Amino acid sequence: MKTLKSIIAAFALVIVCGAAKANVISEGDNLTRNFAINTYVDAMTRGKIQGLGDVVDQSAKFNMLRGKNVLSFTKNEMIESIKSNKNIEQNCTTSTTIMESNADLAVVKVDMQFDGFVRTNYVTVANTGKGWKITNVYSVFK
């Protein structure tokens, strides 16, 4: 009986020590500016959509300028569209340029050079308090 009490006490001590040492990661800890942009680029160019829903703000707007028409999409519409290209790598060369950046907001230009045209995405990411999230994407085709 004494041995059983000792084992239970040791087990409880291990659990308490483990809980005290545990690193609690809040929702926004992994949502850095670079992580948000890299996740977006991976989704658009490589079809890797894992984590995309986490880095896009619920109120995000996606706009595409096609000729003289502006097409607008919500987060859900855009993610469904990207899901249709899951694991499909685009045949393009991609480059990113930080256009503006401060502690609260960044605008990043993502150029996707295809044969015959360029898709330029102006991606706005904001520090939402729950991590950096994409709040707006404006796409232009040239």
Buried (B, 14 or more C-beta within 10 A) or exposed (E): EEEEEEEEEEEEEEEEEEEEEEEEEEEBEBBBBEBBBBBBBBBBBBBBBEBBBBBBBEEBBBBBBEEEEEEEBEBEEBBEEBEEBEEEEBEBEBEBEEEEEEEEBBBBBBBBEEEEEEBBBBBBBBBBEEBBBBBBBBBEEE
